[in-house]
């Protein structure tokens, strides 16, 4: 009888270890998925902010060029 028990225990222990590892992998996968989603959202937010800053920069550049043009016109006028 002890031979049968000793033969059953190691595979059960291995199954328990395997089950724990699979559970840990599932948890890790879920965590990484949440982090990935958060990073993608953050990346999208940064892209939107970058586009707004580029637009503001272009507007400022246009205004400065316009002022320079008016100053030159006053100098020549």
LOVOKOL-958356 format. One record per residue: residue in one letter; chain; x, y, z of N, C-alpha, C, O, CB in turn. Coordinates in steps of 0.02 Angstrom, whole numbers, always signed. Glycine has a CB too. Layout:
BEGIN
(atom "A", "A", (X, Y, Z), (X, Y, Z), (X, Y, Z), (X, Y, Z), (X, Y, Z));
...
This chain:
BEGIN
(atom "X", "A", (+40, -60, +0), (+0, +0, +0), (+42, +63, +0), (+25, +113, -32), (-46, +0, +59));
(atom "X", "A", (+98, +61, +35), (+139, +122, +39), (+170, +138, -29), (+181, +196, -45), (+194, +113, +91));
(atom "X", "A", (+184, +87, -69), (+211, +100, -136), (+160, +137, -179), (+178, +182, -216), (+230, +34, -170));
(atom "X", "A", (+98, +120, -174), (+45, +152, -212), (+38, +225, -190), (+33, +270, -232), (-23, +115, -204));
(atom "X", "A", (+38, +237, -125), (+32, +305, -99), (+92, +348, -119), (+85, +406, -138), (+25, +304, -23));
(atom "X", "A", (+150, +319, -115), (+210, +357, -133), (+211, +372, -208), (+239, +423, -229), (+274, +318, -113));
(atom "X", "A", (+181, +329, -247), (+179, +342, -319), (+125, +394, -336), (+133, +430, -385), (+166, +277, -357));
(atom "X", "A", (+73, +398, -298), (+19, +446, -312), (+36, +516, -288), (+17, +565, -319), (-46, +423, -280));
(atom "X", "A", (+72, +522, -234), (+86, +587, -205), (+130, +632, -250), (+112, +689, -261), (+120, +579, -139));
(atom "X", "A", (+185, +607, -276), (+225, +651, -318), (+187, +679, -378), (+191, +739, -391), (+286, +615, -342));
(atom "X", "A", (+150, +639, -415), (+113, +668, -470), (+61, +719, -446), (+50, +769, -479), (+78, +613, -510));
(atom "X", "A", (+29, +707, -388), (-19, +755, -362), (+16, +820, -341), (-9, +874, -354), (-57, +725, -302));
(atom "X", "A", (+74, +813, -310), (+113, +871, -292), (+134, +910, -354), (+132, +972, -355), (+174, +851, -250));
(atom "X", "A", (+155, +873, -405), (+174, +906, -468), (+114, +941, -499), (+122, +996, -526), (+203, +854, -517));
(atom "X", "A", (+56, +911, -495), (-4, +942, -521), (-21, +1006, -482), (-41, +1057, -511), (-63, +893, -519));
(atom "X", "A", (-12, +1003, -416), (-25, +1062, -375), (+23, +1119, -393), (+3, +1176, -399), (-18, +1045, -301));
(atom "X", "A", (+86, +1101, -402), (+136, +1151, -422), (+118, +1180, -490), (+121, +1240, -500), (+207, +1119, -423));
(atom "X", "A", (+101, +1136, -536), (+82, +1158, -603), (+21, +1203, -601), (+18, +1254, -635), (+69, +1097, -649));
(atom "X", "A", (-27, +1184, -561), (-89, +1224, -554), (-73, +1294, -526), (-99, +1344, -550), (-140, +1188, -508));
(atom "X", "A", (-29, +1296, -476), (-9, +1361, -448), (+27, +1404, -500), (+15, +1464, -505), (+36, +1351, -386));
(atom "X", "A", (+70, +1372, -537), (+108, +1409, -589), (+61, +1435, -643), (+69, +1492, -666), (+162, +1364, -620));
(atom "X", "A", (+14, +1395, -663), (-34, +1417, -713), (-75, +1476, -686), (-88, +1524, -722), (-81, +1359, -734));
(atom "X", "A", (-96, +1471, -623), (-133, +1526, -592), (-91, +1590, -589), (-116, +1645, -603), (-155, +1507, -521));
(atom "X", "A", (-27, +1582, -572), (+18, +1640, -571), (+25, +1670, -640), (+26, +1731, -648), (+86, +1620, -543));
(atom "X", "A", (+31, +1627, -691), (+37, +1652, -760), (-26, +1688, -782), (-23, +1739, -816), (+52, +1594, -808));
(atom "X", "A", (-83, +1661, -763), (-147, +1694, -779), (-150, +1763, -746), (-169, +1812, -778), (-207, +1651, -757));
(atom "X", "A", (-131, +1766, -683), (-131, +1831, -647), (-83, +1880, -679), (-99, +1938, -689), (-112, +1821, -573));
(atom "X", "A", (-24, +1856, -696), (+26, +1899, -728), (+1, +1923, -796), (+10, +1981, -814), (+92, +1861, -736));
(atom "X", "A", (-30, +1879, -834), (-57, +1897, -899), (-110, +1951, -892), (-112, +1999, -931), (-86, +1836, -935));
(atom "X", "A", (-154, +1943, -843), (-206, +1993, -831), (-175, +2060, -811), (-197, +2113, -834), (-254, +1969, -776));
(atom "X", "A", (-124, +2058, -768), (-91, +2120, -746), (-58, +2154, -806), (-64, +2214, -815), (-39, +2105, -691));
(atom "X", "A", (-22, +2115, -846), (+12, +2143, -904), (-38, +2171, -955), (-25, +2222, -987), (+55, +2090, -938));
(atom "X", "A", (-95, +2139, -961), (-146, +2163, -1006), (-173, +2231, -982), (-183, +2277, -1022), (-204, +2112, -1011));
(atom "X", "A", (-185, +2237, -916), (-208, +2301, -889), (-155, +2356, -899), (-171, +2412, -918), (-224, +2294, -814));
(atom "X", "A", (-92, +2339, -886), (-38, +2388, -895), (-32, +2408, -968), (-22, +2467, -983), (+28, +2359, -869));
(atom "X", "A", (-38, +2360, -1012), (-33, +2374, -1084), (-89, +2421, -1105), (-78, +2469, -1143), (-36, +2308, -1125));
(atom "X", "A", (-149, +2408, -1081), (-206, +2451, -1097), (-194, +2522, -1071), (-208, +2571, -1106), (-271, +2423, -1068));
(atom "X", "A", (-169, +2528, -1010), (-155, +2593, -981), (-100, +2630, -1022), (-106, +2690, -1034), (-133, +2586, -907));
(atom "X", "A", (-49, +2593, -1042), (+4, +2624, -1082), (-21, +2646, -1150), (+0, +2698, -1176), (+63, +2575, -1090));
(atom "X", "A", (-65, +2607, -1180), (-92, +2626, -1245), (-135, +2690, -1238), (-133, +2734, -1281), (-135, +2569, -1275));
(atom "X", "A", (-173, +2693, -1184), (-214, +2753, -1172), (-169, +2813, -1161), (-182, +2867, -1188), (-260, +2742, -1110));
(atom "X", "A", (-116, +2804, -1122), (-69, +2858, -1109), (-35, +2880, -1174), (-26, +2940, -1186), (-16, +2837, -1058));
(atom "X", "A", (-17, +2832, -1216), (+15, +2849, -1279), (-33, +2889, -1323), (-12, +2938, -1355), (+37, +2784, -1316));
(atom "X", "A", (-96, +2870, -1325), (-146, +2907, -1363), (-153, +2978, -1337), (-157, +3026, -1375), (-214, +2871, -1362));
(atom "X", "A", (-154, +2985, -1270), (-159, +3051, -1240), (-99, +3095, -1258), (-106, +3154, -1274), (-165, +3046, -1164));
(atom "X", "A", (-39, +3064, -1257), (+21, +3102, -1275), (+19, +3122, -1349), (+40, +3177, -1367), (+84, +3060, -1261));
(atom "X", "A", (-7, +3078, -1391), (-12, +3094, -1462), (-59, +3153, -1474), (-45, +3197, -1514), (-35, +3033, -1503));
(atom "X", "A", (-115, +3152, -1439), (-163, +3207, -1445), (-132, +3272, -1420), (-138, +3324, -1453), (-228, +3192, -1405));
(atom "X", "A", (-98, +3269, -1363), (-67, +3329, -1336), (-12, +3355, -1383), (-6, +3415, -1393), (-37, +3314, -1266));
(atom "X", "A", (+26, +3309, -1412), (+79, +3329, -1459), (+49, +3364, -1520), (+75, +3416, -1542), (+119, +3266, -1482));
(atom "X", "A", (-6, +3338, -1545), (-39, +3369, -1603), (-63, +3440, -1586), (-56, +3486, -1626), (-99, +3326, -1627));
(atom "X", "A", (-90, +3448, -1526), (-113, +3514, -1504), (-54, +3562, -1498), (-59, +3620, -1518), (-150, +3510, -1437));
(atom "X", "A", (+2, +3538, -1471), (+61, +3581, -1463), (+90, +3601, -1531), (+112, +3657, -1541), (+114, +3546, -1421));
(atom "X", "A", (+89, +3554, -1578), (+114, +3570, -1645), (+69, +3623, -1677), (+94, +3670, -1709), (+116, +3506, -1690));
(atom "X", "A", (+4, +3616, -1668), (-43, +3665, -1695), (-31, +3734, -1663), (-31, +3785, -1699), (-116, +3642, -1683));
(atom "X", "A", (-22, +3737, -1598), (-9, +3800, -1564), (+57, +3831, -1588), (+62, +3891, -1597), (-7, +3790, -1487));
(atom "X", "A", (+107, +3788, -1598), (+172, +3811, -1621), (+166, +3842, -1691), (+195, +3894, -1705), (+222, +3754, -1621));
(atom "X", "A", (+129, +3809, -1734), (+119, +3835, -1802), (+82, +3902, -1801), (+98, +3947, -1839), (+80, +3784, -1845));
(atom "X", "A", (+32, +3908, -1757), (-5, +3970, -1751), (+41, +4026, -1726), (+39, +4082, -1752), (-65, +3961, -1703));
(atom "X", "A", (+82, +4011, -1676), (+129, +4061, -1650), (+180, +4081, -1703), (+196, +4140, -1711), (+166, +4033, -1587));
(atom "X", "A", (+204, +4032, -1740), (+252, +4046, -1794), (+220, +4092, -1846), (+252, +4139, -1870), (+276, +3980, -1826));
(atom "X", "A", (+159, +4078, -1864), (+123, +4119, -1913), (+115, +4191, -1888), (+124, +4239, -1925), (+55, +4088, -1929));
(atom "X", "A", (+98, +4197, -1824), (+88, +4264, -1796), (+155, +4303, -1794), (+156, +4362, -1810), (+59, +4260, -1725));
(atom "X", "A", (+209, +4270, -1776), (+274, +4302, -1774), (+294, +4324, -1844), (+319, +4380, -1854), (+327, +4255, -1744));
(atom "X", "A", (+285, +4281, -1893), (+301, +4298, -1963), (+259, +4357, -1986), (+284, +4400, -2023), (+291, +4238, -2009));
(atom "X", "A", (+197, +4359, -1966), (+153, +4415, -1984), (+178, +4480, -1952), (+180, +4532, -1985), (+81, +4401, -1961));
(atom "X", "A", (+198, +4477, -1889), (+224, +4537, -1855), (+288, +4561, -1889), (+298, +4621, -1898), (+237, +4522, -1781));
(atom "X", "A", (+332, +4513, -1907), (+395, +4532, -1940), (+379, +4567, -2007), (+411, +4616, -2025), (+439, +4469, -1952));
(atom "X", "A", (+331, +4540, -2042), (+311, +4571, -2105), (+285, +4641, -2096), (+302, +4686, -2135), (+258, +4529, -2140));
(atom "X", "A", (+245, +4652, -2044), (+218, +4719, -2032), (+274, +4767, -2011), (+274, +4825, -2030), (+164, +4717, -1978));
(atom "X", "A", (+321, +4742, -1970), (+378, +4785, -1950), (+420, +4806, -2010), (+442, +4863, -2015), (+422, +4749, -1898));
(atom "X", "A", (+432, +4758, -2055), (+471, +4774, -2115), (+434, +4825, -2159), (+465, +4869, -2188), (+484, +4710, -2156));
(atom "X", "A", (+368, +4818, -2161), (+328, +4865, -2201), (+333, +4935, -2170), (+336, +4985, -2206), (+254, +4842, -2204));
(atom "X", "A", (+333, +4938, -2103), (+339, +5004, -2071), (+407, +5035, -2082), (+413, +5095, -2091), (+326, +4997, -1996));
(atom "X", "A", (+460, +4992, -2082), (+527, +5018, -2095), (+533, +5046, -2165), (+565, +5097, -2175), (+578, +4963, -2084));
(atom "X", "A", (+502, +5012, -2212), (+508, +5031, -2282), (+458, +5086, -2301), (+465, +5118, -2353), (+499, +4970, -2327));
(atom "X", "A", (+408, +5096, -2260), (+353, +5140, -2277), (+368, +5210, -2269), (+325, +5253, -2282), (+296, +5124, -2238));
